[in-house]
Amino acid sequence: MPESSFAVNFFAAVVAALLMGYVAHRLHLPPMVGYLLAGVVVGPHTPGFRSDEDLIRSLAEVGVSFLLFAVGTEVHLSRLRRFQRVGLLGGTLQVVLTIGLGALIGRSVGSEWTAAFFFGSLVAVSSTTVALKLLLDKGQLDTLHGRISLAILLMQDLLVVPLMLVLSVLATPSDSTPLTILLALAKVMALLTAGLVVGPRLIPHLLDRIASTGSQELFLFAAISIALGGAIGTQLLGVSAAVGAFLAGMAVSQGKFSQQIETMFAPFRDLFSIFFFISVGMLLDPSILSKQLLAASGTILLVVAGKFVLVALVAKVFGYGRRVSVLVGVYLAQVGELSFILAGIGLGQGIIDARLYTLLITGALVSIFASPFLVQLGPQAFDWASRRRVFSRLLADASADHD
């Protein structure tokens, strides 16, 4: 049976995830670490079986949609409104600050301002998939730091639309027109209207009609259609599929079937979301770390430490306590998967060179690998920061603690 067949690739990926996940469990490591390592095992940069990257990437897209849809079914709009201030303003502030920090670092390694801005933009957005998977696994999605993280992540994903517009203007300045800018803003407004106004009124009514048939199969097919339909719809608007799937889940959460769908969807969410982490692991080339250890270490330090500090400070500015601020910073201290795509565009357009591209991809991948460990060490990170004078002053409580 050829290695390119669907059955062989599916089987190999699941078995690799099973074995590496078991090893991670025995070593008292988060399961996500095992799934990422499974991607390295079946990836193109290690000897032995090599999975079909396009097939795994397609399965990963479905996994991201299912995971974010499932998360959306657990989030009620009324609860999320409590955090709209830190989401809208805090998320925007964090993205702007991270772009600035990344641009300065890019300049420090000899890049032109355009390339440096591109570099800063790519590290500004965190991975919604990774952060929410970690929150779900630890049962912390409904905690204070979980809700704040979710609000900031949602704003980051929405900001990707104007951010992609700016980056495309950098790539092709001649295409910069007021009409292009207005079109991008119209896409964002259409997305928010569909996800927060139309969806919560239409989708629960549709599920009522399907449920009246008494068929569990039809009800499951309806839920899958809603999840993938939301993801595809936002992709057509030029927005991350994760946003559409999440908004579709939120629309479902407004009806009476959210708990039933959440239970039905759990096996699909767990199975297909694994393929996302396998696809990320397949991108990692271990030889890069040995060839460019010093430069890669600096990039990783920027991504992890820089974003951790900036996100924690933003949460603190909005009045949250030290522990909550640190935990939010820990959960968002990685680079999003969208950066892989944008980095390829930047390289193809000549905005960034191969060296900066390699550093960015390495930093992004290692930051995702590091996320489970950082979350596991979150309480210790808080204690460590509290004992350091600089962090103690920066994160000192100036008002009532919201922890």
N, C-alpha and C positions, 0 to 999 in steps of 0.2 A: 504494500500500500504506500503510495507516494507521500512524502512529508508535507506536500502542499494540500492534502485533502483536509476537509473541515473536521472530520471525526478524529484524525490523528492529532491535529493541532489542538483541538478542544481537549482531548484526553491528556495530551502531554502537559498542557498548561495547568489543568486541574490537578493532576498527579504531582507536578512540581510544587504547586501551591500547598497541597496536602503535606508533602514531605517537609518542605521548608517551614511551613506553618507549625508542624509538629516539633521541629527542631527549635524554633523560636519559643514555643510554649515550654519545652523542657529546660531552656536556658532562662526562663522567666522574662522573656522579651515580648513586646506587643506583637500580635499576629501580623500586623501590617508589615513589619520588618521581614518576616518570612515570605510574604507575598512579593515584596520588592526584590528580594534575593531570588525568588523563583523566576522572576523576569530576567535576571542576570544569567541564571542557569540555562534557560532556553533561548537566550538572546544571541545576537550575531557576534558578540565580542568574546565568547567563551567557547571552548571545544565541545564537540558532541552535537546533540540534536539542536536544530535551529528552527524555531517557529516562524510561520508566515507573519511578518510584521503587519501587513495590511489587514489580514484577517483578525489578528489580535486587537489592532487599533479599532476596527469596526465593532467588535464585541465590547471594547472598552467604552465606546461612545454610548452604546445601549446601557452599559453598567452605570455610567455617570448619570444618565437620564433617570434610570430606575432609583438610584440612590437619592438624588435630589428630589424626585417626586415623593419618595417615602418620607424624607425629612419634612417636605412641605405639608404632608398630611398631619404632621404632629404640631404644626405651628398655626396657632389661631391669630388672625389679623389683629384682634383686639389686644392681645398680649404684645405683639410686635410694635404696636403704636407707642407703647411706653418708651421704646428705645429709638424712635424716629429721629430725635435730636442728635444723639451720638452716632446714629447710622448715617444720616445725611451730612451733617457738618463734620463729625469726627472722621467718618470714612473719607470724605473729600480732603480734609486736612492731612490725614495720614498719607494718602496717595501723593499729594503735592510735596510734602516733606520728604517722602522716600524718593520721589523723582529728583528732587534737589540734591539729596545726599548721593544718590547713584550717579548723577551727572558730575558731581565734584570728584567722585572716585574715578569715573571714566576719564576725566581730564587729567587726573593725577598719574594715570598709566599711559598718557600720551595721546589719547584720542581727541579728535576735533569735537567742537561743541555739539554739532549735530549728532554724531555718533554717541557722545556722552549722554545727551538727552534721551536718545533712543535706549541706551543701556539703563538709565534710571527709570524710564517708563516700564521696561520689561520686568524689573525687580519690584515694582511698586505694588502689584496685585498678588494677593495670596492665593493659595489653592483651596477653593471652596470644597472640592471633593475630599481632599486630605483632612482639612480641619473638621468638617462635619462628620466624616467617618470616625475620627478620633473621639469626637464628642458623643456620638452614638454608642461606640464601643464601651465608653466609660460611663454611660448613662448620665451625662452632664449637659445634654442639650437644653434641658429646662432649668438649668441653674442661671444665676445672674450673669456669670462670665460667659456662659453658653449663649444666652440671648444677645448680649452685647456683641460677641463674636459674629453671630448670625447677621445682625443688623449691619455691621461694618462690611462683612463679606458680600451681602446683597448690594450695598452701595458700590463697592469695588467693581463688581461684575457689571453694574449699570454704567459706571464710568468708563468701562472698556470701549463703549461705542464712540464717545468723543475722543478718547485716547487713540483709538485706531484711526480716526479721521485725521488727527494731528500727525500721526506717524506716516499715514499715506501721503499727506501733504509734503512731509519731509522727503519722502521717496520720489514723488512726482510733483514738484511745485507748480507745474503748469496746470494741473487739474484742480487747483485751489480756487473755488468759486463760492460766492455767497449761497448759491443754490445747493451746493454740496453740504454746506454747514446746516442749512435749514432742513435738508432732507434727513440728516443724522439726528437732529433734535426732534423731528417729526416721528422718527422710528422709536425713540425713547418714550415719547408721549403715548404713541400707539401701544407700545408694550405695556406701560404702566396702566393704561386704561383697560386693556384687555385682561391683564392679570389681576388687577385689584378692584375693578368695577364690573365688567361684563362677566368674567369667569365665575366669580362667587354666586352670581344670580343664575347663570345658565347651566353650569355643570351639575350642581346638586339636583336640579330638575331633571336633567338627562338621566342621571343615575337612578332617580325615582322610577322613571319609566322602564329602565332596564330591569331593575329589581322586581318590578311588578310581574315579570314573566316567570319568576321563581327559578330561573336557570343560573346556577353558579358559574357555568362556563361563559355564558354571555356577559355576566357581570364582570368576570375577570378580563375578558376581551375588551370590555368598555374601559376598564381601568388602565390596561396597557395602552389602548388607543389614546386615551387622554394624556398619559405620561409622554409617549413618543410624539403625539401631535403637538403638545406644548413645546417640546424640544425642537422639533423640525420647524415650527412656526417662528421661533426666535432666530433660528439659524438663517431662515429666509430674510429676516430683517437685519442680518449681519451681527447678531448678538449671540453670546455663548448659549449653547443648548442647555447648559445647566440652569440658566436663569428661567427659561421657558418651562422646564420640567418642575422646577421649584415652585413657580407661580401656579402651575396647574395643580400641584399638590396642595397649595394653600387654598385654591378654589374648592377642592374636594373637602378640605378641613372645615369649611363653613356649613357642610351638610351633616346628616345623621349617619352617613356610612363611612366616615373617616376611620373609625376604629376597625371596622370590618376590612376595609381596603388595606390598612396598615398591616393587619395580620396576614392577609392573603399575599401581600407583596413581599413579606420578609424573606422567603426563600429566593425569589428572583433578585431582590436587592443584594443579598449576601453573595449569591453566585456570580452575578454579572459584574458587581463592583470590584471583585477580585481581579478581573481582566484589566481594569484601569491600572492597578498597581503593578501587574505583570508587564503591561505595555510601557510603563515608566521605567521599570527595572531593565527592560530590554535596551533602553537608550544608553545606559551607563557603560562606558568603556573604562574598565579598571586601569588600563595602561596610561590614561590621561593623567591620573593622579600622580603616577610615578614620574612621568615626563615633565609635568609642569606643577610640581608639588607646591612650590612657594607661591606662584601666581594664583593657582586654584585655591589655596588656603586663604589668601587675602579676599578672594571673591566670596568664598563661603562665609568668612567672618563678616563681611559686609551684609550679606543676605540675612544671616541668622541673628547676629548681634545687633546690627543696625535696625532691622525691622522690629526686633523684640523691644528695643529701647523706645523707638518712635511710637509704636502702637501702645505700649504701656503708658507713655507720657500723654498721648491723646486721651486715653481712657481716664487718666488722672485729672487732666484738664477739665473733663466733663463731670467731675465730682465723685468719681468712684474710688473706693478704698484701695490701699496698696496691694492687698492680696488679689483682688479682682483684676486690677490693672496688670499685674504681672502675669496672671493666668491668661488673660486675653492676648497679651504680647506673645506668650509662649505658643498659643494655638495658631497665631497668624504669622509666625516667623519663618515662613517659607515662600517660595516663588510658585505662582500658578502655572498650570499646564499650558495655558494659552501662550505663555512666553516662548515655548518651543516653536510654535507656529510663527509668531511674529519675528522671532530671531531669524528663522529661515528666510522670511520676506526681507528683513533688513540686510541679510548677507547677499541675497540675490540681487537686491537693488544697489548694492555697493555702499550702503550707509555705514555698516560695520564691517570690519575685516575678519578674516578667519580666526585670528588670535582672540579678539574680543568675543566672537561667537562661541569659541570653545570655552572660554572662561565663564561666559554667561550660562551655557548649557550645563557645565560641570557644577557651577554654584547652585543652579536651580535643582538639579538632580540630587545632589548631596543634601541640600536643605530639606527636600522631601524625605530622604532617608533618615535625616536627623530628627524630624518632627516627632515620631513616636517616643524617642528617647527624651526629648525636651519636655514633652507633656508628662512623661513618667517622672521626670525630675522637677516638675513645676513647683511643688511645695519647697523643695530644697533650694530652688532658684530664688524663691521669695525670701527665704531665710538668709541666703547668701547676700542678696541685694540689700536687705535691711541692715546687715552688719557693715556694709561699705558706706563710707561717708558720702561719696558722690551720689549714689543711688538713694541713700537715706534722705538726703536733702531734696533730690528731685521728686521723689515719690512720697514725701512727707504729707500726712493728712492735714489739709488746710480747713476742712469742714467736716461735717458728720460723716462717719464711715458708712458706706453703703454695702459693705460686705454681707 
